[in-house]
Amino acid sequence: MNWFLAKIVYQIVCGEGDHTAQFDEQLRLVQAADENEAFDKAKAIGEQEQEMFLNQQQKLVTWQFVNVCELYKISALIDGAELYSRIQETGNAGSYIDLVNKKAAHIKAANTHKYLQLF
């Protein structure tokens, strides 16, 4: 069996969809014998995990599976190996860097909180 990294894409629609198009891109590990099986498994995950729920404003929110748009075979699990890369273009470099730093601080704070709960 081989490991694959699959990118599964969902479209998020709130209410009648009168808003900026929003998509969730998820990277999933899939174990399969070959690329065809990995694609089929990733697609099945995407279809199974579609969901609908009411938000706080009682509007229907739908996560609609779009497709599996990327599939990479992972040849070896090596410490520090690059699994995914994406170039992000933005009009404001400072805001993007601030966002990245805030996310990192949140991860660090959340992990510290988890460790404190153990004591």
N, C-alpha and C positions, 0 to 999 in steps of 0.2 A: 504494500500500500504506500501511496505517496501523499504528501501534504501539498495543498494548493491554497493560495490566497485569492479570494473572490471578492469583487466589489459588487454589492447588491444595491440597487437604486430604488427608492420609493419617492413618489410624489405625494406631498402633503397638501391636502385640500381642506380648507375650512369654510363651512357654510356653502354658499353657491360658487365659491372659488373666485370671487371678485377681489383678488389681492395679488401681490407680486408672486410669481411662481416660486415654489419652494420645494427643494428636493433634499432627501437625506441619503447620503452615500455611506454605506457601511462596509467595512472590511471584515470578512469572515474567513476563518480557517476551515478547510474542508479536507477530509481524508477520503481518497478514492484511488482506484487502480490506474485510471488514466484521465485525460482532460475531458473526454465526453462524460464520464461518470461524475467528475467534479462539477462540470457545468450543470448537469441535471440535478445534482444534490443541492447546489447553490440556488438554482431556480426553484426547487421545491421548498427550500427554506424561505425564500422571498415570498412565495405564494402563501405558505402557511402562516407567515407572520404579518400579513396584511391585517389592518385592524381599523375599527370605527369606534368612536366614543364621543360623548358630549363634553365640550370644554366648559369653563366656568361661566361663560355667557350662554350656555345651553345651545351652542351651535355644533352641528355635526362636524367632526374632524375625521378625515379618512386618510389613512396611509395606504396608497395604492402602489402595489409592486409594479415597477416599470420593466426591469430586466437585469440580467447580469452583464455588466459592460466591460469587465476586465477579469482575467484569470491568469494567475502566475503559479508555476510549479516552484515549490520550495525545494531546492536540491539538498540543502543541509541546514541544520539548525546550528548556527555559529554565533557566539556571543558578539553582539554589535552588528550583525548582518543587516543590511538595508532591505526592508520588506516592501516599502512603498515610498514614492516621492511624488510631489505635486508642486508645480510652480504657481504661486498665488500672486496675482497682479492687483495692486491697489493704488488709489489716488493719493493716499496719505500714509506714508511709510511709518511715521511716528505713531499714529493710531494703531496700526497693525502690530508694531513692536510692543506697544503698551498692552494690547489684548493678549498677545502671546505671554508676556510677563505676568499678567493677572491670572491667566489660566495655570501657569506654572506655580504661582504662589498658592492658588487654590488647591492644587494637587498636593503640594508640600504641606499645607495646613490640614487638609483632610487626612493625610497619612499620619501626621503628628497626633491628631485627635484620635485616630484608631489605636495608636500605640498607647496613648494615655488611658484609654478604656481598658486595656489589658491589665493595668496595675491595680 
